[in-house]
Amino acid sequence: MIDDFAVSEPRHWLTIGEALLSHVSTLLHEHGAAQIIAVCAERDLAKAEVLRRSDLTVASSWWTKALK
C-alpha cells in the first residue's frame, strides 16, 4: 500500500510523481508484490491523473464526518 505518496508541488506530478510511481512499481514487482494500492484524495486532480495514466483504477472512496 502506498500512503502519503506526495510531491512538493502539484505541477511535479506529471514528471517526478510519475517517475517515482514507475520506479516503485518496478521495485515492488521485483520483490513479488502482486498489487499496488495508492491513496488519493478526490480533490487531488493532478495526482489522480498520474494514477490513471499508470493504469491504476479507483477501488474505493472514503467519506468522513467529524462527530460533535
N, C-alpha and C positions, 0 to 999 in steps of 0.2 A: 504494500500500500504506500502510495506517495502522498504524504500530507505536508502541508506548509511548503509546497513547491512554488517558489516565487522568484521574481527578477526585480532589480532595483527600480526600473522604470517600465510602465506599460508598453512603451514603444519597443522594448527589447524582447518581447515575447516571440515575435516572428523571426528573430535571429538567435539570440542567446538561449531563450527558452526552448525553442525548437531543437537546437543543437544539444542542449542539456538532456531533454527528454529522449532524444535519439540515442545518446551515449548511455544513459541509464538503462534504456530498454535493451540495448545490446549486452550490457553487463549482466542484467537480470536473466536474460535468456541463456547466456553462457554458464550461469550458475544454477540453471534448472528451473527457474521460475516459469509458471505457466500462464500467468495473468498479471496485468497491471491495473491497479485501482488508483485513480488520481482524484483528489478533492478539488472542486472548483465552485466558487460562489456564482450564483446566477448573474450577478452584475459585472463579473469579471469577463467581459466580452473578448478581449484580446487573448487571454489565457484559454478560454473555451475554443476559440478559433484554432489555436495550436493543437489542442487535444483532438479536435475534429480532423484536422489535417493529418494527424498521426494515427488515424483510424480508430480512435477511442470513441465509444458511444456512451450516452447517458444511461446509467443503470438505476439511479435513484435520485430523489430530491428530498432534502430535509427541510421541514418547516418548523419554526420555533416561535415561542411566545413567552415573554417574561411573566411570571406569576407575581401578583402584588400581594 
